[in-house]
Amino acid sequence: MYDCLEHDHRDHNWMDVDNCFSMSETECDLTQQLEASNKNYEADIRSDSDHLADEFGLDYDFPHTYAPVFNPYKESNISALEFSITDVDEGTVILNITHPLTSITVGGKQQTIKDILKNDLKYKIIYYKSGSTGKKDKIADSSSAEVSGLDAGQSYCFMVAAFIPSRPKATQLGAWSTQQCRRGDTHFTQDLSLGAWVGIIFILITVIIVFITTTILCCRRNHKRHKNIQTAESSAPI
């Protein structure tokens, strides 16, 4: 069995975590004890046993260990964002980004990553022209991020992720969102797959072959008919 205490590493303010006392599991959720601020935390994990307590007495010093110091503000993983695309004009779109909820509550209200990170939160955007391997990126300060300079009439695809430049480099970038594409005013043939193109080419070649074959047969038939007429005329009595 395990007991767990937690404290703010800077203030050495230990607190009991009731839901992590006298537990047999090796994992315990400490999220509710975290504050939405830039603080370091450390956990003291103690082993416990009713059998050993009876055998060695209540003052038996059970083995324990300290968990590594953890700062959720700087080190927690940021989940993927969601966004929608709004066209402004042919060369400009706005990405409307939605902030995911965290497990931290303040005053009974569940906090978003924007509520916690505030102005430290930026957004990294990757976009590219459909069918191209060249990607562009930009950093936006607002959750209504404008992307301009797009080629008119072309289809573009976008992905976004939370970006916190004040964090250590290893944890600056959150998970990437699902890719979304903006359809351009392109001709329907640009959306055809390779298999569709192969089918179209096959049909065109078949039509050309049939046309050429029919033309040759008609020419031969006309030539033979003309020759027969000439032969009949030359053999007729004068």
PLY file of the C-alpha trace (Angstrom):
ply
format ascii 1.0
element vertex 238
property float x
property float y
property float z
element edge 237
property int vertex1
property int vertex2
end_header
0.00 0.00 0.00
1.14 3.55 -0.67
0.63 7.01 0.82
1.41 10.18 -1.08
2.15 13.73 0.10
2.65 16.65 -2.23
4.11 20.10 -1.79
5.14 23.23 -3.62
8.89 22.67 -3.93
9.68 26.37 -3.57
7.63 27.01 -0.41
8.09 23.52 1.12
4.38 23.58 1.89
3.43 19.91 2.26
-0.18 18.85 1.84
-1.93 15.51 2.26
-3.57 14.00 -0.82
-6.55 12.14 0.60
-7.36 10.16 -2.54
-3.77 8.88 -2.65
-3.67 7.43 0.88
-3.76 3.70 1.67
-3.98 2.77 -2.02
-2.78 -0.45 -3.65
-2.43 1.01 -7.20
0.90 2.39 -8.44
-0.68 5.50 -10.02
-2.60 8.39 -8.47
-4.06 11.55 -10.04
-2.78 14.70 -8.32
-4.33 17.15 -10.79
-6.86 18.58 -8.34
-4.03 19.65 -6.02
-2.22 21.66 -8.71
-2.57 25.42 -9.04
-2.81 27.26 -12.35
0.48 29.04 -11.79
4.19 28.65 -12.42
5.13 26.47 -9.43
7.32 23.44 -8.87
5.85 20.36 -7.18
7.37 17.30 -5.56
5.68 14.15 -4.23
6.78 12.05 -1.27
5.72 8.44 -1.86
5.69 6.21 1.22
5.16 2.47 1.38
2.84 1.15 4.06
1.74 -2.24 5.38
-0.70 -3.20 8.13
1.23 -6.44 8.62
4.57 -4.64 9.16
2.93 -2.06 11.43
1.64 -4.83 13.69
5.00 -6.59 13.66
7.33 -3.62 14.16
5.01 -1.17 15.90
3.34 2.05 14.84
6.63 3.97 14.79
8.17 1.77 12.12
9.86 3.96 9.50
8.52 2.65 6.19
10.62 3.13 3.03
9.75 6.18 0.95
11.04 8.11 -2.05
10.68 11.55 -3.58
9.32 11.91 -7.09
11.24 14.19 -9.48
10.35 17.88 -9.20
7.66 18.74 -11.73
6.38 22.09 -13.01
3.03 21.55 -14.80
3.09 25.12 -16.17
6.33 24.41 -18.04
6.35 20.64 -18.55
2.79 19.35 -19.03
1.83 18.04 -22.46
-0.61 20.20 -24.44
-3.28 18.28 -26.33
-4.26 18.99 -29.94
-6.20 22.15 -30.78
-9.29 22.37 -32.97
-9.95 25.07 -35.54
-12.21 26.15 -38.39
-11.37 28.03 -41.58
-13.06 31.25 -42.73
-12.33 32.74 -46.17
-11.62 36.49 -46.18
-10.77 36.79 -49.86
-9.03 34.71 -52.55
-5.62 35.12 -50.91
-6.48 35.30 -47.20
-8.11 33.00 -44.62
-8.66 33.19 -40.87
-8.14 30.14 -38.65
-10.49 30.23 -35.65
-8.73 28.19 -32.95
-10.53 26.55 -30.00
-8.71 25.98 -26.69
-8.96 22.53 -25.06
-10.02 22.22 -21.42
-7.54 21.13 -18.76
-8.21 19.15 -15.58
-7.51 22.21 -13.40
-10.45 24.09 -11.91
-10.51 27.57 -10.38
-13.59 28.64 -8.42
-15.46 25.60 -9.71
-14.74 26.51 -13.35
-12.70 24.16 -15.52
-9.79 26.05 -17.03
-8.68 26.09 -20.68
-5.02 26.28 -21.65
-5.63 29.95 -22.52
-6.95 30.63 -19.00
-3.74 29.20 -17.55
-1.05 30.29 -20.02
-2.64 33.65 -20.92
-0.25 35.76 -23.04
2.43 33.05 -22.96
0.27 31.02 -25.36
1.03 31.41 -29.07
-0.02 29.31 -32.07
2.17 27.64 -34.68
0.57 27.16 -38.09
1.83 24.96 -40.92
0.22 25.24 -44.35
0.95 24.14 -47.89
-0.60 24.17 -51.32
-2.48 20.97 -52.12
-0.28 18.69 -54.21
2.93 20.50 -53.17
5.65 19.24 -50.82
6.80 22.72 -49.83
5.43 23.81 -46.43
5.27 27.26 -44.86
4.81 28.14 -41.21
3.99 31.16 -39.07
3.58 32.01 -35.39
0.34 33.77 -34.43
-0.47 35.63 -31.21
-4.25 35.45 -31.57
-6.64 32.50 -31.66
-8.15 34.20 -34.74
-5.04 33.78 -36.86
-4.88 35.35 -40.31
-2.93 33.62 -43.08
-2.43 35.73 -46.19
-0.44 35.56 -49.42
-2.24 32.46 -50.70
-2.45 31.87 -54.45
-5.94 32.69 -55.70
-8.04 29.71 -56.70
-5.69 27.15 -55.16
-6.47 24.57 -52.47
-4.45 24.82 -49.21
-4.15 22.53 -46.17
-3.53 23.73 -42.59
-2.44 22.34 -39.21
-2.08 24.19 -35.91
-0.46 23.53 -32.53
-0.12 25.40 -29.26
3.28 27.10 -28.96
4.71 28.39 -25.66
8.08 30.10 -26.35
8.68 30.78 -22.62
8.92 27.02 -21.97
12.01 24.83 -22.34
12.46 23.87 -25.99
11.44 20.23 -25.42
7.95 21.22 -24.23
7.30 24.38 -26.28
5.10 22.72 -28.89
1.78 20.99 -28.24
0.27 18.15 -30.25
-0.61 18.93 -33.87
-4.25 19.29 -34.84
-6.04 17.27 -37.47
-5.30 18.62 -40.95
-8.00 20.70 -42.61
-8.01 21.84 -46.23
-9.55 24.83 -47.97
-10.82 23.97 -51.42
-9.89 26.40 -54.16
-11.73 27.30 -57.35
-9.90 24.61 -59.29
-10.98 22.63 -62.34
-12.47 19.24 -61.53
-9.56 17.45 -63.24
-7.18 18.66 -60.51
-9.07 16.57 -57.98
-8.88 13.33 -59.97
-6.89 10.45 -58.54
-4.15 8.56 -60.39
-6.56 5.68 -61.06
-9.10 8.07 -62.59
-6.45 9.58 -64.85
-5.37 6.08 -66.00
-9.00 5.25 -66.81
-9.49 8.48 -68.78
-6.28 7.93 -70.78
-7.28 4.32 -71.52
-10.69 5.44 -72.81
-9.12 8.16 -74.99
-6.63 5.70 -76.51
-9.46 3.21 -77.17
-11.56 5.89 -78.88
-8.59 6.97 -81.04
-7.83 3.36 -82.06
-11.49 2.72 -82.95
-11.65 5.96 -84.96
-8.45 5.16 -86.89
-9.54 1.56 -87.54
-12.97 2.64 -88.75
-11.46 5.28 -91.02
-9.04 2.79 -92.59
-11.80 0.21 -93.17
-14.06 2.83 -94.76
-11.26 4.03 -97.04
-10.45 0.48 -98.14
-14.13 -0.26 -98.79
-14.55 2.94 -100.82
-11.36 2.24 -102.73
-12.50 -1.33 -103.54
-15.93 -0.12 -104.63
-14.39 2.53 -106.86
-12.05 -0.05 -108.39
-14.94 -2.45 -109.08
-16.88 0.31 -110.82
-13.89 1.15 -113.02
-13.43 -2.54 -113.90
-17.10 -2.89 -114.80
-17.00 0.20 -117.00
-13.87 -0.91 -118.85
-15.34 -4.37 -119.61
-18.68 -3.07 -120.92
-19.20 -3.39 -124.78
-18.91 -0.22 -126.86
0 1
1 2
2 3
3 4
4 5
5 6
6 7
7 8
8 9
9 10
10 11
11 12
12 13
13 14
14 15
15 16
16 17
17 18
18 19
19 20
20 21
21 22
22 23
23 24
24 25
25 26
26 27
27 28
28 29
29 30
30 31
31 32
32 33
33 34
34 35
35 36
36 37
37 38
38 39
39 40
40 41
41 42
42 43
43 44
44 45
45 46
46 47
47 48
48 49
49 50
50 51
51 52
52 53
53 54
54 55
55 56
56 57
57 58
58 59
59 60
60 61
61 62
62 63
63 64
64 65
65 66
66 67
67 68
68 69
69 70
70 71
71 72
72 73
73 74
74 75
75 76
76 77
77 78
78 79
79 80
80 81
81 82
82 83
83 84
84 85
85 86
86 87
87 88
88 89
89 90
90 91
91 92
92 93
93 94
94 95
95 96
96 97
97 98
98 99
99 100
100 101
101 102
102 103
103 104
104 105
105 106
106 107
107 108
108 109
109 110
110 111
111 112
112 113
113 114
114 115
115 116
116 117
117 118
118 119
119 120
120 121
121 122
122 123
123 124
124 125
125 126
126 127
127 128
128 129
129 130
130 131
131 132
132 133
133 134
134 135
135 136
136 137
137 138
138 139
139 140
140 141
141 142
142 143
143 144
144 145
145 146
146 147
147 148
148 149
149 150
150 151
151 152
152 153
153 154
154 155
155 156
156 157
157 158
158 159
159 160
160 161
161 162
162 163
163 164
164 165
165 166
166 167
167 168
168 169
169 170
170 171
171 172
172 173
173 174
174 175
175 176
176 177
177 178
178 179
179 180
180 181
181 182
182 183
183 184
184 185
185 186
186 187
187 188
188 189
189 190
190 191
191 192
192 193
193 194
194 195
195 196
196 197
197 198
198 199
199 200
200 201
201 202
202 203
203 204
204 205
205 206
206 207
207 208
208 209
209 210
210 211
211 212
212 213
213 214
214 215
215 216
216 217
217 218
218 219
219 220
220 221
221 222
222 223
223 224
224 225
225 226
226 227
227 228
228 229
229 230
230 231
231 232
232 233
233 234
234 235
235 236
236 237
